[in-house]
Amino acid sequence: MIKIILNGCNGRMGRTITNMVSENLNCRIVAGIDLNDSCDNAYPVFTNIADCDVDADVIIDFSHPSAFENILGFAKQKKLPLIVATTGLSEKQKQELFAAKDEIPVFYSANMSLGVNLLISLAKKATAVLSENFDIEIIEKHHNKKLDAPSGTALAIADGITEVLETAPEYVYDRHSIRKERSKNEIGIHSVRGGTIVGEHDVIFAGTDEVITIAHQATSRDVFATGSIKAAIFMAGKPKGLYNMDDLISETL
């Protein structure tokens, strides 16, 4: 039985993960961390992670970038595997996280959905074939409460595509202020915010007289919760190092 500390336990994703773990026979949440401790949880909740004295096997962080330093410091102190699913981390925070691989097992994914990570893989394969004659654009859509734009997933898709290209492209987020033709060496990344959209990502390959679109749509947060729980089970007992969804998928296939 894998014992989980859940950072951000009383947020939207935290509650979803809690409900799904309660039905999973392979793991359980033994403690939660959240500034809001007024919810009725089946496990102890600490407003300060430094006060958490519960024995655990892994930590899932599904909270806010402002909590990053504290959760990373706690994981390194306790030598616990850390699964980071929080979006909107700064480049500095990402570098700190990646450097922690020399001390603890670290799992990082910009999106915890297995389907999204398959989309990235397909987009890279399509880029290898189409990039010479096709323009590449990415459109991401999320609910009106989402704070960061573009989404971390859209950037992860763009970064995956960049790995395949011979020349690093320019990411273009806003065209309204510059009147000029689209350059070949760019990827347009566009954000839509509205309603209760959970998450949609389209990768468009636009060529002469034809358009190819690779798309993923999440209809509930369950897909992200499922991915984070699978990652927690996958990471328990792993040696120090940096892991991602590709490693999880490779091991489970």
C-alpha positions as CSV (number, residue, x, y, z in Angstrom):
1,M,0.0,0.0,0.0
2,I,1.6,3.3,-1.2
3,K,1.3,6.1,1.4
4,I,0.7,9.5,-0.2
5,I,1.1,13.1,1.1
6,L,-1.1,15.3,-1.0
7,N,-0.1,19.0,-1.3
8,G,-3.1,21.1,-2.3
9,C,-5.5,18.5,-0.9
10,N,-8.5,20.8,-0.6
11,G,-8.3,22.4,-4.0
12,R,-10.3,21.3,-7.0
13,M,-7.7,18.7,-8.2
14,G,-6.9,17.7,-4.6
15,R,-10.5,16.8,-3.9
16,T,-10.7,14.8,-7.1
17,I,-7.5,12.9,-6.3
18,T,-8.8,12.2,-2.8
19,N,-12.0,10.7,-4.1
20,M,-10.2,8.5,-6.6
21,V,-7.6,7.3,-4.1
22,S,-10.4,6.3,-1.7
23,E,-11.4,3.7,-4.4
24,N,-7.9,2.5,-5.2
25,L,-6.6,-0.6,-3.4
26,N,-2.9,0.2,-4.1
27,C,-2.5,3.5,-2.3
28,R,-4.0,5.8,0.3
29,I,-3.6,9.4,1.4
30,V,-2.0,9.6,4.8
31,A,-1.8,13.4,5.1
32,G,-2.7,16.6,3.2
33,I,-1.3,20.0,3.0
34,D,-3.5,23.0,2.4
35,L,-4.0,26.6,3.7
36,N,-7.7,25.7,3.9
37,D,-8.1,23.1,6.6
38,S,-11.9,23.5,7.1
39,C,-12.9,20.6,4.8
40,D,-13.9,17.2,6.3
41,N,-10.9,15.0,5.3
42,A,-10.4,11.4,6.2
43,Y,-6.7,12.2,6.9
44,P,-4.9,14.9,8.9
45,V,-4.4,18.2,7.1
46,F,-1.6,20.6,7.9
47,T,-1.5,24.3,6.9
48,N,2.3,24.2,7.1
49,I,4.1,21.3,5.6
50,A,6.9,21.7,8.1
51,D,4.4,20.5,10.8
52,C,3.7,17.3,8.9
53,D,5.1,14.3,10.9
54,V,3.3,11.5,9.0
55,D,5.2,8.6,7.5
56,A,4.8,8.4,3.7
57,D,6.2,6.9,0.5
58,V,5.6,9.8,-2.0
59,I,4.4,13.3,-2.3
60,I,2.0,14.6,-4.9
61,D,2.0,18.4,-5.4
62,F,-1.1,19.7,-7.1
63,S,-1.2,23.2,-5.7
64,H,0.3,26.6,-6.6
65,P,3.8,27.8,-7.6
66,S,4.0,29.9,-4.4
67,A,4.1,26.6,-2.4
68,F,6.9,25.1,-4.5
69,E,10.0,26.0,-2.4
70,N,8.4,24.6,0.8
71,I,7.3,21.3,-0.8
72,L,10.6,20.8,-2.5
73,G,12.6,21.5,0.6
74,F,10.4,19.1,2.6
75,A,10.8,16.3,0.0
76,K,14.6,16.7,0.0
77,Q,14.7,16.8,3.8
78,K,12.6,13.6,4.1
79,K,14.2,12.0,1.0
80,L,10.7,11.4,-0.5
81,P,9.9,11.0,-4.2
82,L,8.1,14.1,-5.4
83,I,5.5,14.2,-8.1
84,V,5.0,17.8,-9.3
85,A,1.8,18.4,-11.3
86,T,1.4,22.1,-10.4
87,T,1.3,24.3,-13.5
88,G,2.7,27.8,-13.9
89,L,6.2,27.1,-12.4
90,S,8.8,29.7,-13.4
91,E,11.9,28.7,-15.3
92,K,13.9,29.2,-12.1
93,Q,11.6,26.9,-10.2
94,K,11.8,24.3,-12.9
95,Q,15.6,24.4,-12.8
96,E,15.6,24.0,-9.0
97,L,13.2,21.0,-9.4
98,F,15.4,19.4,-12.1
99,A,18.5,19.9,-10.0
100,A,16.8,18.1,-7.1
101,K,17.1,14.9,-9.1
102,D,20.6,14.5,-7.7
103,E,19.1,14.2,-4.2
104,I,15.6,12.6,-4.6
105,P,13.4,10.9,-7.2
106,V,11.5,13.7,-9.1
107,F,8.6,13.2,-11.4
108,Y,7.5,16.2,-13.5
109,S,5.0,16.6,-16.2
110,A,3.3,19.7,-17.5
111,N,0.2,17.6,-17.9
112,M,-0.7,14.4,-16.0
113,S,-3.1,13.1,-18.7
114,L,-1.8,10.0,-20.5
115,G,-3.7,11.1,-23.6
116,V,-2.0,14.5,-23.7
117,N,1.4,12.9,-23.5
118,L,0.4,10.6,-26.4
119,L,-0.7,13.8,-28.3
120,I,2.8,15.2,-27.8
121,S,4.4,12.0,-29.1
122,L,2.1,12.1,-32.2
123,A,2.8,15.8,-32.7
124,K,6.6,15.1,-32.7
125,K,6.2,12.3,-35.2
126,A,4.0,14.5,-37.5
127,T,6.5,17.4,-37.2
128,A,9.3,15.1,-38.4
129,V,7.3,14.4,-41.6
130,L,5.5,17.7,-42.2
131,S,7.7,20.6,-40.9
132,E,9.3,21.4,-44.2
133,N,6.0,22.4,-45.9
134,F,3.5,23.0,-43.1
135,D,3.0,25.8,-40.6
136,I,2.4,24.7,-37.0
137,E,0.0,26.4,-34.6
138,I,-1.2,25.4,-31.2
139,I,-4.6,26.4,-29.6
140,E,-5.3,25.7,-26.0
141,K,-8.7,26.2,-24.2
142,H,-9.3,26.3,-20.5
143,H,-11.9,27.4,-17.9
144,N,-12.2,31.1,-16.9
145,K,-10.6,30.5,-13.5
146,K,-7.2,29.4,-15.0
147,L,-4.5,31.9,-14.1
148,D,-1.6,31.1,-16.4
149,A,-1.6,31.6,-20.2
150,P,-0.5,29.9,-22.3
151,S,-1.0,26.6,-20.5
152,G,2.0,24.6,-19.4
153,T,0.7,21.8,-21.6
154,A,0.7,24.1,-24.7
155,L,4.3,25.0,-24.0
156,A,5.2,21.3,-23.4
157,I,3.7,20.5,-26.9
158,A,5.7,23.3,-28.4
159,D,8.9,22.2,-26.7
160,G,8.3,18.6,-27.9
161,I,7.9,19.9,-31.4
162,T,11.1,22.0,-31.1
163,E,13.1,18.9,-30.2
164,V,12.4,17.5,-33.6
165,L,13.1,20.7,-35.6
166,E,16.6,21.4,-37.0
167,T,16.3,25.1,-36.1
168,A,14.6,26.3,-32.8
169,P,11.4,28.2,-33.7
170,E,10.1,31.4,-32.3
171,Y,7.1,31.1,-30.1
172,V,4.6,33.8,-31.0
173,Y,1.8,34.6,-28.6
174,D,0.3,37.8,-29.9
175,R,0.0,39.0,-33.5
176,H,-2.4,41.9,-33.2
177,S,0.3,44.5,-32.7
178,I,2.6,43.5,-35.6
179,R,1.3,43.7,-39.1
180,K,3.5,41.3,-41.1
181,E,3.3,37.9,-42.8
182,R,3.8,34.8,-40.7
183,S,7.5,33.7,-40.8
184,K,8.3,30.1,-41.5
185,N,10.3,29.8,-38.3
186,E,7.6,30.3,-35.7
187,I,4.9,28.4,-33.8
188,G,1.8,30.3,-32.9
189,I,0.4,29.6,-29.4
190,H,-3.1,30.8,-28.7
191,S,-5.1,30.8,-25.5
192,V,-8.9,30.7,-24.9
193,R,-10.4,31.2,-21.5
194,G,-14.1,30.6,-20.9
195,G,-16.8,28.8,-19.0
196,T,-15.9,25.5,-17.4
197,I,-13.7,24.1,-20.2
198,V,-11.5,21.5,-18.4
199,G,-8.8,21.4,-21.1
200,E,-8.5,21.2,-24.9
201,H,-5.4,21.3,-27.0
202,D,-5.2,21.3,-30.8
203,V,-2.0,21.1,-32.8
204,I,-2.6,22.4,-36.3
205,F,-0.3,21.5,-39.3
206,A,-1.4,23.9,-42.1
207,G,0.0,23.2,-45.5
208,T,-1.0,24.0,-49.1
209,D,-4.6,22.9,-49.7
210,E,-4.7,20.7,-46.6
211,V,-4.8,20.9,-42.8
212,I,-4.0,18.2,-40.3
213,T,-5.1,18.6,-36.7
214,I,-4.1,16.5,-33.7
215,A,-6.4,17.2,-30.8
216,H,-7.1,16.2,-27.2
217,Q,-10.1,17.1,-25.1
218,A,-10.4,16.4,-21.3
219,T,-14.0,16.3,-20.2
220,S,-13.3,16.0,-16.5
221,R,-10.4,16.4,-14.0
222,D,-10.4,12.7,-13.5
223,V,-7.9,12.2,-16.3
224,F,-5.3,14.3,-14.4
225,A,-6.1,12.7,-11.1
226,T,-5.6,9.2,-12.7
227,G,-2.3,10.2,-14.1
228,S,-1.0,11.6,-10.8
229,I,-2.1,8.5,-8.9
230,K,-0.4,6.3,-11.5
231,A,2.7,8.4,-11.1
232,A,2.7,8.1,-7.3
233,I,2.5,4.3,-7.5
234,F,5.2,4.3,-10.2
235,M,7.6,6.5,-8.2
236,A,7.4,4.7,-4.9
237,G,10.8,3.1,-4.2
238,K,12.4,4.6,-7.3
239,P,16.1,5.7,-7.1
240,K,16.9,9.4,-7.3
241,G,16.7,10.9,-10.7
242,L,14.3,12.8,-13.0
243,Y,11.3,10.9,-14.4
244,N,8.4,11.9,-16.6
245,M,5.2,10.5,-18.2
246,D,7.2,8.8,-21.0
247,D,9.0,6.7,-18.3
248,L,5.7,5.8,-16.7
249,I,4.1,4.8,-20.0
250,S,7.2,2.8,-21.1
251,E,7.2,0.8,-17.9
252,T,3.5,0.1,-17.9
253,L,3.2,-1.0,-21.6
